[in-house]
Structures are given as structure tokens and as C-alpha cells.
């Protein structure tokens, strides 16, 4: 009997995507023995209501550029743009329900950072999410994931992803761009080139 297909889900605004995102995807691939990783750029993430994001087409294109630097991966990395096409706030549970209906029998992993895990009990229908998949939480410096009290009280499947320390965030990248500073060391050459050419962010031209 064949083993179920192991599929990871990695969502975010990716505004812009950067090298820490790629490192997290690689860690998930290797440590969870995934068959496939679905990248889910968010359309209007409810956690960031009121924040102006770069246009969906730009964020999807930058994510594609970042992943292309990994070279041929036999289709392991897949960008699923359904949340960019959904009207209204984006909720993970809606996406997970749809994906599991499309691919029955797979084993699913939701890849999170510790900050997301710490407020997971604020997500829409979070108890249902716990029943549907395993949480894979990125840990830095070997620290175990710390669940909020409400989540800790509910039995759930959770595994730790060990991630090397990378002091990179999208807000730092955007701040550098606003100051006209180089960002290639944070986002990679392909994404930096896209930003320089397409100008998805206001401010001085990026210098590479």
C-alpha cells in the first residue's frame, strides 16, 4: 500500500518574498519529507487589515522569481494563487477545505512561524484546522514552539522545524527600498531585479 502524499502549505503576504521564506521552504522540504510544497500568497489577509500591500500580480511574480532561483525542482514548489483571486478577507480554513476536497487522502502540513503559532487561537475555525492538518512551526535557536493557552489545551499534531537564524523580514526590505538601499542580500538577485525594473513599491529606485 502506497504512502499518502505529504503536502506542505506555506502562506503569507510575500510583500516582498525574501530569503528567509525560501530557507523556511527548504527546511520544510527536508525535515518533513514533503512530496510537494504549496505556496499560498494571500489576497487580503485579515491579520493585516488596513495595510496596503503591493499588487497581487507583483507579489505572485516576485514569489515565482524567488523560487526559480532554486532551479529545477521537479514541480516540488507550486504557487497556488487562489487566495489572490478571492474577494474579501483571506482565511486559511477556506483554502484548506478546498485543497483537501481536490486532493483527498493526502497528509497536510501547515507551516508557520512562532509568531503565527502564538496567536493561532485567533484564526477563523482554528479547532477545525487542527483536525485537518499537522502544524509545523519554525523554531529558531533550537527553541520549542510555544502555544497560547487556548491552543495548548486542545490536543493537536505539531512538529518543530529547525531554521537557521536569519534576521530578514519584509518590513526591513521595504524600509531599505524606501531609503534607496540595496536589497539583493535579503531577497536574492532575481527578486531585486524584478523590484528594480517593475517598481512595485514607492520610493527611490532600488540599487540591486
C-alpha positions as a LaTeX table, in Angstrom:
\begin{tabular}{lrrr}
\hline
Residue & $x$ (\AA) & $y$ (\AA) & $z$ (\AA) \\
\hline
Unk1 & 0.00 & 0.00 & 0.00 \\
Unk2 & 1.44 & 3.35 & $-1.05$ \\
Unk3 & 2.08 & 6.08 & 1.49 \\
Unk4 & $-0.15$ & 9.20 & 1.38 \\
Unk5 & 1.26 & 12.17 & $-0.45$ \\
Unk6 & 2.78 & 14.67 & 2.00 \\
Unk7 & 1.91 & 18.25 & 1.11 \\
Unk8 & 3.07 & 21.39 & 2.89 \\
Unk9 & 1.22 & 24.71 & 2.85 \\
Unk10 & 3.18 & 27.93 & 3.27 \\
Unk11 & 1.11 & 31.09 & 3.16 \\
Unk12 & 1.85 & 34.75 & 3.60 \\
Unk13 & 1.53 & 38.16 & 2.02 \\
Unk14 & 5.04 & 37.80 & 0.50 \\
Unk15 & 5.34 & 41.58 & 0.35 \\
Unk16 & 8.02 & 41.03 & $-0.81$ \\
Unk17 & 9.18 & 37.40 & $-0.61$ \\
Unk18 & 12.71 & 37.09 & 0.75 \\
Unk19 & 15.46 & 34.61 & 1.50 \\
Unk20 & 14.08 & 33.64 & 4.91 \\
Unk21 & 10.90 & 32.46 & 3.15 \\
Unk22 & 12.99 & 30.30 & 0.84 \\
Unk23 & 15.00 & 28.93 & 3.77 \\
Unk24 & 11.78 & 28.00 & 5.55 \\
Unk25 & 10.51 & 26.19 & 2.46 \\
Unk26 & 13.75 & 24.25 & 2.17 \\
Unk27 & 13.65 & 23.33 & 5.87 \\
Unk28 & 10.10 & 22.06 & 5.48 \\
Unk29 & 11.04 & 20.03 & 2.40 \\
Unk30 & 13.94 & 18.33 & 4.11 \\
Unk31 & 12.64 & 17.88 & 7.66 \\
Unk32 & 9.06 & 16.89 & 6.82 \\
Unk33 & 9.98 & 14.73 & 3.79 \\
Unk34 & 7.40 & 16.59 & 1.73 \\
Unk35 & 6.37 & 15.50 & $-1.74$ \\
Unk36 & 5.09 & 18.96 & $-2.60$ \\
Unk37 & 5.06 & 22.48 & $-1.18$ \\
Unk38 & 2.19 & 24.80 & $-1.99$ \\
Unk39 & 2.97 & 28.49 & $-1.64$ \\
Unk40 & $-0.17$ & 30.50 & $-0.89$ \\
Unk41 & 0.18 & 34.27 & $-1.45$ \\
Unk42 & $-2.66$ & 35.93 & 0.44 \\
Unk43 & $-5.09$ & 38.27 & $-1.24$ \\
Unk44 & $-6.39$ & 40.31 & 1.71 \\
Unk45 & $-5.07$ & 38.67 & 4.89 \\
Unk46 & $-7.41$ & 39.51 & 7.77 \\
Unk47 & $-4.42$ & 39.87 & 10.15 \\
Unk48 & $-3.19$ & 42.82 & 8.07 \\
Unk49 & $-6.49$ & 44.65 & 7.57 \\
Unk50 & $-5.79$ & 48.24 & 6.62 \\
Unk51 & $-2.22$ & 47.59 & 5.44 \\
Unk52 & $-1.62$ & 48.47 & 1.82 \\
Unk53 & 0.10 & 45.60 & 0.02 \\
Unk54 & 1.86 & 45.52 & $-3.32$ \\
Unk55 & $-0.44$ & 44.47 & $-6.15$ \\
Unk56 & $-1.26$ & 40.74 & $-6.22$ \\
Unk57 & 0.32 & 40.30 & $-9.65$ \\
Unk58 & 3.60 & 41.77 & $-8.38$ \\
Unk59 & 3.68 & 39.62 & $-5.25$ \\
Unk60 & 2.99 & 36.46 & $-7.26$ \\
Unk61 & 5.66 & 37.36 & $-9.82$ \\
Unk62 & 8.25 & 38.11 & $-7.13$ \\
Unk63 & 7.49 & 34.80 & $-5.41$ \\
Unk64 & 7.93 & 32.98 & $-8.73$ \\
Unk65 & 11.27 & 34.75 & $-9.21$ \\
Unk66 & 12.45 & 33.75 & $-5.74$ \\
Unk67 & 11.53 & 30.10 & $-6.23$ \\
Unk68 & 13.05 & 29.98 & $-9.71$ \\
Unk69 & 16.45 & 30.53 & $-8.13$ \\
Unk70 & 16.17 & 27.05 & $-6.65$ \\
Unk71 & 16.49 & 25.68 & $-10.19$ \\
Unk72 & 14.71 & 22.55 & $-11.43$ \\
Unk73 & 12.73 & 21.04 & $-8.58$ \\
Unk74 & 10.53 & 18.54 & $-10.48$ \\
Unk75 & 7.42 & 20.52 & $-9.59$ \\
Unk76 & 8.02 & 20.40 & $-5.85$ \\
Unk77 & 7.33 & 24.12 & $-5.36$ \\
Unk78 & 3.91 & 25.18 & $-6.57$ \\
Unk79 & 2.39 & 28.64 & $-6.32$ \\
Unk80 & $-1.36$ & 28.43 & $-5.68$ \\
Unk81 & $-2.87$ & 31.84 & $-6.41$ \\
Unk82 & $-6.48$ & 31.11 & $-5.41$ \\
Unk83 & $-6.36$ & 33.46 & $-2.42$ \\
Unk84 & $-5.29$ & 36.34 & $-4.67$ \\
Unk85 & $-8.47$ & 35.77 & $-6.68$ \\
Unk86 & $-10.82$ & 35.62 & $-3.68$ \\
Unk87 & $-12.91$ & 38.64 & $-2.75$ \\
Unk88 & $-12.88$ & 39.87 & 0.82 \\
Unk89 & $-10.62$ & 38.81 & 3.71 \\
Unk90 & $-8.47$ & 35.71 & 3.22 \\
Unk91 & $-8.95$ & 32.85 & 5.70 \\
Unk92 & $-6.73$ & 29.77 & 5.72 \\
Unk93 & $-9.59$ & 27.43 & 6.60 \\
Unk94 & $-11.38$ & 28.20 & 3.31 \\
Unk95 & $-8.26$ & 27.32 & 1.34 \\
Unk96 & $-7.57$ & 24.14 & 3.31 \\
Unk97 & $-11.14$ & 22.89 & 2.85 \\
Unk98 & $-10.89$ & 23.42 & $-0.91$ \\
Unk99 & $-7.45$ & 21.85 & $-1.26$ \\
Unk100 & $-8.36$ & 18.76 & 0.73 \\
Unk101 & $-11.50$ & 18.28 & $-1.34$ \\
Unk102 & $-9.38$ & 18.45 & $-4.50$ \\
Unk103 & $-6.67$ & 16.08 & $-3.23$ \\
Unk104 & $-8.25$ & 13.53 & $-0.90$ \\
Unk105 & $-6.06$ & 11.13 & 1.01 \\
Unk106 & $-3.02$ & 13.39 & 1.27 \\
Unk107 & $-1.29$ & 14.24 & 4.54 \\
Unk108 & $-1.19$ & 18.00 & 5.07 \\
Unk109 & 1.22 & 20.25 & 6.98 \\
Unk110 & 0.64 & 23.93 & 7.70 \\
Unk111 & 3.99 & 25.72 & 8.02 \\
Unk112 & 4.04 & 28.58 & 10.50 \\
Unk113 & 6.40 & 30.91 & 12.28 \\
Unk114 & 6.38 & 31.08 & 16.06 \\
Unk115 & 4.60 & 34.44 & 15.91 \\
Unk116 & 1.72 & 32.89 & 13.97 \\
Unk117 & 1.60 & 29.86 & 16.26 \\
Unk118 & 1.41 & 32.14 & 19.31 \\
Unk119 & $-1.84$ & 33.66 & 18.05 \\
Unk120 & $-3.22$ & 30.63 & 16.22 \\
Unk121 & $-6.26$ & 30.58 & 18.53 \\
Unk122 & $-7.41$ & 33.84 & 16.91 \\
Unk123 & $-7.67$ & 32.26 & 13.45 \\
Unk124 & $-11.08$ & 31.52 & 11.97 \\
Unk125 & $-12.27$ & 27.96 & 12.78 \\
Unk126 & $-8.88$ & 27.08 & 14.24 \\
Unk127 & $-10.14$ & 23.90 & 16.00 \\
Unk128 & $-11.19$ & 22.55 & 12.61 \\
Unk129 & $-7.78$ & 23.37 & 11.18 \\
Unk130 & $-6.17$ & 21.33 & 13.96 \\
Unk131 & $-8.26$ & 18.33 & 12.92 \\
Unk132 & $-7.40$ & 18.69 & 9.26 \\
Unk133 & $-3.61$ & 19.02 & 9.32 \\
Unk134 & $-0.36$ & 18.99 & 11.26 \\
Unk135 & 1.20 & 22.27 & 12.32 \\
Unk136 & 4.90 & 22.65 & 11.50 \\
Unk137 & 6.34 & 25.54 & 13.48 \\
Unk138 & 9.65 & 27.14 & 12.63 \\
Unk139 & 11.92 & 27.28 & 15.67 \\
Unk140 & 14.95 & 29.49 & 15.96 \\
Unk141 & 17.93 & 28.68 & 18.13 \\
Unk142 & 16.52 & 25.23 & 18.91 \\
Unk143 & 13.59 & 26.59 & 20.91 \\
Unk144 & 10.43 & 24.51 & 21.20 \\
Unk145 & 7.22 & 26.07 & 19.82 \\
Unk146 & 5.25 & 27.96 & 22.47 \\
Unk147 & 1.48 & 27.60 & 22.13 \\
Unk148 & $-1.02$ & 30.07 & 23.59 \\
Unk149 & $-3.09$ & 28.73 & 26.49 \\
Unk150 & $-6.23$ & 28.06 & 24.46 \\
Unk151 & $-4.29$ & 26.12 & 21.84 \\
Unk152 & $-2.22$ & 24.20 & 24.39 \\
Unk153 & $-5.45$ & 22.95 & 25.96 \\
Unk154 & $-6.53$ & 21.27 & 22.71 \\
Unk155 & $-4.72$ & 18.11 & 21.57 \\
Unk156 & $-3.17$ & 18.72 & 18.18 \\
Unk157 & $-0.39$ & 17.49 & 15.94 \\
Unk158 & 2.60 & 19.81 & 15.97 \\
Unk159 & 6.17 & 19.36 & 14.86 \\
Unk160 & 9.17 & 21.68 & 15.07 \\
Unk161 & 11.12 & 22.91 & 12.08 \\
Unk162 & 14.69 & 23.88 & 12.86 \\
Unk163 & 15.62 & 27.04 & 11.00 \\
Unk164 & 18.98 & 28.80 & 10.88 \\
Unk165 & 18.96 & 32.35 & 12.27 \\
Unk166 & 18.11 & 34.84 & 9.52 \\
Unk167 & 17.38 & 38.41 & 10.53 \\
Unk168 & 15.22 & 39.16 & 7.50 \\
Unk169 & 11.68 & 40.47 & 7.34 \\
Unk170 & 9.52 & 42.01 & 4.63 \\
Unk171 & 9.25 & 45.23 & 6.63 \\
Unk172 & 13.05 & 45.55 & 6.72 \\
Unk173 & 13.18 & 45.00 & 2.95 \\
Unk174 & 10.53 & 47.68 & 2.34 \\
Unk175 & 12.35 & 50.11 & 4.64 \\
Unk176 & 15.56 & 49.61 & 2.69 \\
Unk177 & 13.74 & 50.15 & $-0.59$ \\
Unk178 & 12.17 & 53.35 & 0.71 \\
Unk179 & 15.66 & 54.58 & 1.54 \\
Unk180 & 17.03 & 53.60 & $-1.85$ \\
Unk181 & 19.30 & 50.92 & $-0.41$ \\
Unk182 & 20.30 & 47.59 & $-1.94$ \\
Unk183 & 18.18 & 44.54 & $-1.05$ \\
Unk184 & 19.69 & 41.71 & $-3.10$ \\
Unk185 & 21.30 & 40.25 & 0.03 \\
Unk186 & 17.82 & 39.94 & 1.57 \\
Unk187 & 15.68 & 38.87 & $-1.38$ \\
Unk188 & 18.09 & 37.38 & $-3.90$ \\
Unk189 & 19.19 & 38.73 & $-7.25$ \\
Unk190 & 16.05 & 37.77 & $-9.18$ \\
Unk191 & 13.60 & 39.48 & $-6.83$ \\
Unk192 & 15.85 & 42.52 & $-6.51$ \\
Unk193 & 15.99 & 42.77 & $-10.30$ \\
Unk194 & 12.21 & 42.50 & $-10.57$ \\
Unk195 & 11.73 & 45.25 & $-7.98$ \\
Unk196 & 14.22 & 47.49 & $-9.76$ \\
Unk197 & 12.53 & 47.02 & $-13.12$ \\
Unk198 & 8.84 & 46.87 & $-12.18$ \\
Unk199 & 8.79 & 49.26 & $-9.19$ \\
Unk200 & 6.04 & 47.56 & $-7.12$ \\
Unk201 & 6.93 & 49.81 & $-4.15$ \\
Unk202 & 7.01 & 53.62 & $-3.98$ \\
Unk203 & 10.24 & 55.35 & $-3.22$ \\
Unk204 & 13.73 & 55.64 & $-4.76$ \\
Unk205 & 14.82 & 53.17 & $-7.38$ \\
Unk206 & 16.39 & 50.08 & $-5.84$ \\
Unk207 & 20.11 & 49.78 & $-6.44$ \\
Unk208 & 20.29 & 45.95 & $-6.58$ \\
\hline
\end{tabular}
